[in-house]
């Protein structure tokens, strides 16, 4: 057995077969977490939501992704072990690996699409489960649920040795989550954009003089690869026009149900995909938007334009407080032109961050100051180019488009 794992008292005896990473080994004492209802529920939540309507292979689950994140976490921990020394303790190591494994147990369907709404963050929901129903299994696995929760949810006070480091490892530029989802989502969708040379990345992750994760000079290329892959995956997969149509239809229905009181936000937490569709079918989707997504009937796009904050109508469309009124104004304009009512949804992706704030170890420079094309203005341009305002409507696009353009121009 590897001397590092021997020192930490971790024995990998339980194999899990994964189509992306091959055989992933877990400690036997982690089996109680894998078989818990909280974790098994993730096998009933598709990782990419409605993306399977565009990419038929995108039916992989958050459970598969979570096991992949755990696998990447073991490799990241080993990569920085020499630099971290005694900072990595047996208890802290277990807490970190369990945090990686359980980081998504608080996820509910369309959680990312609904992040603009006043809902609990999935990290907070994960921490709640970790300290509640999952606590006995985590304790049996040799970790402190309080430390696991504080690694996942950075709004909580840090608990336990090494937690600040574990937080930076779990949520950073080259974190295990990103290393798995970019590769796994690209593999499932059959696209090359997210594929990363993970072995190269792991060889060049280091800790800087302050004990923060960074890369050596050769690792700058790894950060560049992740940033560009993230941009391409958002452009081609996550924010594909039809995927945005489906998610915006769901979002509009949920917002309306919350506003009219037919839906209590707490009912969304803990649901799997089937539970979400069943909940919203019970009188909470009067326009049939969610039912249409379930059936694969997506509203076509009749208008799209790079978001321009300087245009008052676009600002009104952008903000949830005023969006409903703008949707009604646009629907009325379309109906006046077509002579019949229509269903219409506005979509604008939230601002996207491209994390690049890490040190190039041994140079005294930040990543953005090193020999890279990814200067702050370039990264900002990436994020800005992805913010496209779109209008989806079930009227004929050749009729709806001019009516919408007249209002939004």
Secondary structure as UniProt FT lines:
FT   HELIX           3..8
FT   STRAND          12..18
FT   TURN            19..21
FT   STRAND          22..27
FT   HELIX           28..30
FT   HELIX           31..34
FT   HELIX           37..40
FT   HELIX           41..44
FT   TURN            47..48
FT   HELIX           49..53
FT   TURN            56..57
FT   HELIX           62..84
FT   HELIX           85..87
FT   HELIX           90..102
FT   TURN            103..106
FT   TURN            109..116
FT   HELIX           122..131
FT   TURN            132..134
FT   HELIX           135..140
FT   TURN            141..142
FT   HELIX           145..152
FT   TURN            154..155
FT   TURN            161..162
FT   HELIX           163..170
FT   TURN            173..174
FT   HELIX           176..189
FT   TURN            193..194
FT   HELIX           198..203
FT   STRAND          205..207
FT   TURN            209..210
FT   STRAND          213..215
FT   HELIX           217..219
FT   HELIX           220..233
FT   HELIX           234..238
FT   HELIX           241..260
FT   HELIX           265..268
FT   TURN            269..270
FT   HELIX           273..281
FT   TURN            282..283
FT   TURN            286..287
FT   HELIX           289..295
FT   STRAND          300..306
FT   TURN            309..310
FT   HELIX           312..318
FT   HELIX           320..338
FT   STRAND          344..347
FT   STRAND          359..360
FT   TURN            361..364
FT   STRAND          365..366
FT   HELIX           367..369
FT   HELIX           376..385
FT   STRAND          388..393
FT   HELIX           397..408
//
